[in-house]
Amino acid sequence: MRIVVADDQAAVRDGFATLLDTQPDFVVAGTAADGAGAVRLCRELRPDVVLMDVRMPVMGGIQATREILAGAGPAPRVVMLTTFDLDEYVYDALGAGASGFLLKDMAAERLFEAVRVVAAGEALLAPTVTRRLIGEVNRLRTATPAGQLPALSPRETEILRLIAEGLSNAEIAERLVVGTETIKTHVSRLLGKLGVRDRVQAVIAAYEHGIVVPRR
């Protein structure tokens, strides 16, 4: 799994790279000190996953994420790095196509698990980040009638709601008493119908269109 790390602090950047290189299935293909450098590296190296700091000079992480994901060819999964779990840029970053958020002070094992989860196409939405996302969606959403999504089947709608709760494919399969492969098939179909690239974008769509209603 090829990884690019982008952070303007050398100690953080090198620390993540050193940790990731301890794993036999990871290769740190390159590091960048700003968003512009990250964009260049991604175009040259075609990594699978990018760890991207939110705040960087020259070009910030959000704009870099937009440019990376707008490029030709297979796009990497982008995970934003932040110091605070309620970063003010959560909504913008996820809207730009990021697959989740990680705190910079996380344990090494959490980092390794997160990279593997994102590379497999799932999302990283911690409860605090999800609450921030919901709040921003509710603040910004237009008056779209509930349920005005492409024609999802009842099962796909049910799975979308469970994704919005933060459940993994395995947890959804257990909840619905079906096989994990069946859930993967349903998730792939509903992503296609919604026209989104991953589960994070699906959650945003679910809240924007009222298919999932925040709990009070």
C-alpha positions as CSV (number, residue, x, y, z in Angstrom):
1,M,0.0,0.0,0.0
2,R,1.6,3.2,-1.1
3,I,1.2,6.2,1.2
4,V,2.0,10.0,1.0
5,V,2.3,12.0,4.1
6,A,1.7,15.8,3.9
7,D,2.3,18.0,7.0
8,D,4.2,21.3,7.3
9,Q,5.8,20.2,10.6
10,A,8.9,18.1,9.9
11,A,8.7,16.2,13.2
12,V,5.1,15.2,12.6
13,R,5.7,14.3,9.0
14,D,8.8,12.2,9.7
15,G,7.1,10.6,12.7
16,F,4.2,9.4,10.7
17,A,6.5,8.2,7.9
18,T,8.7,6.3,10.4
19,L,5.7,4.6,12.0
20,L,4.1,3.6,8.7
21,D,7.3,2.1,7.4
22,T,7.3,-0.4,10.3
23,Q,4.3,-2.2,8.7
24,P,5.1,-4.8,6.1
25,D,2.1,-3.9,3.9
26,F,2.9,-0.1,3.9
27,V,5.4,1.8,1.8
28,V,5.7,5.6,2.4
29,A,6.2,6.7,-1.2
30,G,6.9,10.3,-0.4
31,T,6.3,13.2,2.0
32,A,5.4,16.9,1.4
33,A,5.6,20.0,3.5
34,D,2.6,21.7,1.9
35,G,-0.5,21.1,-0.1
36,A,1.0,22.0,-3.4
37,G,3.8,19.5,-2.8
38,A,1.2,16.8,-2.0
39,V,-0.6,17.4,-5.2
40,R,2.6,17.1,-7.2
41,L,3.6,13.9,-5.4
42,C,0.2,12.3,-5.9
43,R,0.4,13.0,-9.7
44,E,3.8,11.5,-9.9
45,L,3.6,8.6,-7.5
46,R,-0.1,7.5,-7.6
47,P,-0.4,6.6,-3.9
48,D,-3.3,4.6,-2.4
49,V,-3.7,6.7,0.7
50,V,-2.7,10.3,1.5
51,L,-2.4,11.6,5.1
52,M,-3.1,15.3,4.7
53,D,-2.7,18.0,7.3
54,V,-5.6,20.5,7.2
55,R,-3.6,23.7,7.8
56,M,-0.5,24.1,5.7
57,P,1.3,27.0,3.9
58,V,1.3,27.6,0.1
59,M,-1.8,25.4,-0.3
60,G,-4.0,24.1,2.5
61,G,-5.1,20.5,2.9
62,I,-8.7,21.0,1.7
63,Q,-7.7,22.7,-1.6
64,A,-5.0,20.0,-2.1
65,T,-7.6,17.3,-1.6
66,R,-9.9,18.9,-4.2
67,E,-7.1,19.0,-6.7
68,I,-5.8,15.5,-6.0
69,L,-9.3,14.0,-6.4
70,A,-10.1,16.0,-9.5
71,G,-7.1,14.6,-11.3
72,A,-7.1,11.9,-14.0
73,G,-6.7,8.2,-13.2
74,P,-7.5,6.3,-10.0
75,A,-7.8,8.7,-7.0
76,P,-6.2,7.9,-3.6
77,R,-8.1,8.0,-0.4
78,V,-7.4,11.1,1.5
79,V,-7.4,11.2,5.3
80,M,-7.2,14.6,7.0
81,L,-4.8,15.1,10.0
82,T,-5.9,17.5,12.7
83,T,-5.0,18.5,16.2
84,F,-8.6,18.8,17.4
85,D,-11.4,16.4,17.0
86,L,-13.9,19.2,16.3
87,D,-11.9,20.9,13.6
88,E,-13.7,23.9,12.1
89,Y,-13.0,22.6,8.6
90,V,-14.6,19.1,8.9
91,Y,-17.5,19.8,6.6
92,D,-15.4,21.4,3.9
93,A,-12.8,18.7,4.0
94,L,-15.3,15.9,3.7
95,G,-17.2,17.8,1.0
96,A,-13.9,18.0,-0.9
97,G,-13.7,14.3,-0.9
98,A,-11.7,13.3,2.2
99,S,-12.5,9.9,3.5
100,G,-12.2,10.8,7.2
101,F,-10.2,12.5,10.0
102,L,-7.5,11.4,12.3
103,L,-6.1,13.1,15.4
104,K,-2.3,13.7,15.3
105,D,-1.9,12.3,18.8
106,M,-3.5,8.9,18.0
107,A,-1.9,5.6,19.0
108,A,0.2,3.9,16.4
109,E,-2.1,0.9,16.1
110,R,-5.0,3.2,15.5
111,L,-3.1,4.9,12.7
112,F,-2.3,1.5,11.1
113,E,-6.0,0.3,11.4
114,A,-7.2,3.6,10.0
115,V,-5.0,3.5,6.9
116,R,-6.2,-0.1,6.1
117,V,-9.8,0.8,6.7
118,V,-9.7,3.8,4.4
119,A,-7.8,1.9,1.7
120,A,-10.5,-0.8,1.8
121,G,-13.1,1.9,0.9
122,E,-14.6,2.5,4.3
123,A,-14.8,5.8,6.1
124,L,-13.3,7.1,9.4
125,L,-16.0,9.1,11.1
126,A,-15.5,9.3,14.9
127,P,-18.6,10.2,16.9
128,T,-17.3,13.7,17.6
129,V,-16.5,14.3,13.9
130,T,-19.9,12.9,12.9
131,R,-21.7,15.3,15.3
132,R,-19.7,18.3,13.8
133,L,-20.6,17.1,10.3
134,I,-24.3,16.8,11.1
135,G,-24.3,20.2,12.6
136,E,-22.7,21.8,9.5
137,V,-25.0,19.9,7.1
138,N,-28.0,21.1,9.0
139,R,-26.7,24.7,9.0
140,L,-25.9,24.7,5.3
141,R,-28.6,22.4,3.8
142,T,-31.3,23.9,1.6
143,A,-35.0,23.1,2.0
144,T,-34.8,19.8,0.2
145,P,-37.9,17.5,0.8
146,A,-37.0,14.4,2.8
147,G,-36.5,11.3,0.8
148,Q,-35.6,13.1,-2.5
149,L,-32.8,10.7,-3.3
150,P,-32.3,8.5,-6.4
151,A,-34.4,5.4,-6.3
152,L,-32.9,3.5,-3.4
153,S,-34.5,0.2,-2.4
154,P,-35.8,-0.2,1.1
155,R,-32.8,-2.3,2.0
156,E,-30.3,0.2,0.5
157,T,-32.1,3.0,2.5
158,E,-31.8,0.9,5.7
159,I,-28.1,0.3,5.0
160,L,-27.5,4.0,4.3
161,R,-29.0,4.9,7.7
162,L,-26.7,2.4,9.4
163,I,-23.7,3.8,7.6
164,A,-24.7,7.2,8.9
165,E,-24.6,5.7,12.4
166,G,-21.0,4.9,11.8
167,L,-21.3,1.1,11.4
168,S,-18.8,-0.9,9.4
169,N,-19.8,-3.4,6.8
170,A,-19.3,-6.2,9.3
171,E,-21.4,-4.5,11.9
172,I,-24.2,-3.9,9.4
173,A,-24.1,-7.5,8.3
174,E,-24.4,-8.6,11.9
175,R,-27.2,-6.2,12.6
176,L,-29.2,-7.4,9.5
177,V,-28.2,-11.1,9.9
178,V,-26.7,-11.4,6.4
179,G,-23.2,-12.0,4.9
180,T,-20.6,-9.3,4.7
181,E,-20.3,-9.7,1.0
182,T,-24.0,-9.0,0.6
183,I,-23.6,-5.8,2.5
184,K,-20.6,-4.8,0.3
185,T,-22.7,-5.4,-2.8
186,H,-25.6,-3.2,-1.4
187,V,-23.1,-0.4,-0.4
188,S,-21.5,-0.5,-3.9
189,R,-24.9,-0.2,-5.5
190,L,-26.1,2.7,-3.3
191,L,-22.9,4.6,-3.8
192,G,-23.4,4.3,-7.6
193,K,-27.0,5.4,-7.4
194,L,-26.1,8.4,-5.3
195,G,-23.2,9.3,-7.6
196,V,-20.7,9.5,-4.7
197,R,-17.2,8.1,-4.3
198,D,-17.3,6.7,-0.8
199,R,-19.3,6.2,2.4
200,V,-18.5,9.7,3.8
201,Q,-20.1,11.3,0.7
202,A,-23.0,9.0,1.1
203,V,-23.5,10.1,4.7
204,I,-23.4,13.8,3.6
205,A,-26.0,13.0,1.0
206,A,-28.2,11.2,3.5
207,Y,-28.4,14.2,5.8
208,E,-28.6,16.8,3.0
209,H,-31.7,15.0,1.6
210,G,-33.3,14.2,4.9
211,I,-33.1,10.4,4.6
212,V,-31.3,10.5,7.9
213,V,-32.6,12.9,10.6
214,P,-30.3,14.0,13.5
215,R,-31.3,12.8,16.9
216,R,-32.2,15.5,19.3
